Amino acid sequence: MASQVTAGPAVEDGGAPGISAKYEAVIGLEVHAQLLTESKMFCGCRADYAQMPPNTNVCPVCMGLPGALPVMNRKAVEYTILTALALNCTIPEESKFDRKNYFYPDLPKGYQISQYDMPLSLNGHLSFELEGRRVRAGITRVHLEEDTGTLQHAGSVLHTAASSAIDYNRCGVPLMEIVGEPDLRSAEEAREYLVRLRQILTYLGVNDGNLETGSMRCDANVSLRPPGDSQLGVKVEIKNMNSFRAVHRAIQYEIARQAGLLDMGEKPLQETRGWVETESRTVSQRTKEYAADYRYFPEPDLPPLQISRQLVEEITSQMPELPEQKAARLVTQFGLSSYEAGVLTATRASADTFEAVVAGGLPPQAASRWLLGDVAKLETEHRTRLAESGLGVAGLVRLGNLVEKGSINGTTAKALLEELFLSGGDLDDLVQSRGLSMVSDAAELRRMAEEVIAANPKSVADFQGGKEAALQSLVGGVMKLTRGRADARAVTQLLRELLSAE
Ligand SMILES: [Zn+2]
């Protein structure tokens, strides 16, 4: 179950036969997710700060001016509890906020309001399927805090900038921290954990899941130990990973780096390292602060929280169907393969589209085929989802059903899909005016088949002499006469009948 790594220059050699497995990787992820509330955590400023000019979305509370008092955002508390329940956590009846004291330019108050020893939730887990096995990763806690401002360094991404600019718009945005247990054993497991977590957060609608903009951020704690050892090795924290790929690569790099040190008889330092994407390596940022450095104490301006069981029940009753449950249901209810169900439920929007198409009257198998095939291609190509396209869900249902009923064939339908995807249009009208509907009049089709038979005596003789392949050229002839507007299987069947009757 555990993935093991080999020493030295050896990321390339990892897994090669004959190399002994020396170390087991121990990985835990800490994920910060901005909550999609309307206002900030403790004031009335907007939480959606992205498009605003720097330092225009602030007030005395989020700037930490003397005398300003925080007021708790109830929605943020509810979103955190909802997330915690989705991650199988327990919700204590009492919780409180604490001050985490540290000095940094992006933190005007000189402290961050966070949660220390009485978080909103504890003891959950996230489990998922990876390469045919089940991975179960513990969740230590999900707690609530406030985001900091943002710094922009001129000249360098690290701490050597000549000048820095500060934007306080992000200060005080509700930030949920999801602390994972060190239960992950490889970069692949860590990446998948993050993919699944992001999927759950976006299904819940509490976070937009955007790693690039930093509304969802991930830090990884990585250490190595001899396989089977229960003690944890020296832990290194990695930051600055802005994509799933970066998380995977940074952890892979860090595992190899630490293995190299251990092989030389050195111990990795307990420190924070930053992933530098352009150099494909981690670099030391600072030696790790210990919890005591933050001088946590209870936030005196906020009362402790009493979380009534009634509130927990109410939030539980609002829990949407989560991705794994939804995928399982699509398999049992509609007979999809688990692969199809997995792809269709990748996002809540794509799952909703599938269900809308089926509810609209297209058979599930056909709906899946369209959505995973030609529609997915067009969605990517035009960066437009079917639901927002000119064709829309209703248009796809009509188009798909014309094929199901045999009114038009697949090739025609595909061409129409491409033509109408963005613009939309009256399908029935188009089919009619362009004469696209299939030649389904049996008498007409038979007349055409007979014409082709009469014109191709050699193929007929070949087929009747036992050459199956000769039939194909006759089918081709009929399809040509119908200008592609016939069902090739039906034509084949008809030709067989006519030729055996001769
Ligand atoms: Zn404010």
Residues whose N, C-alpha, C, O or C-beta is under 5 A from the ligand:
A	BS01	ZN	C43 G44 C45 V58 C59 V61 C62
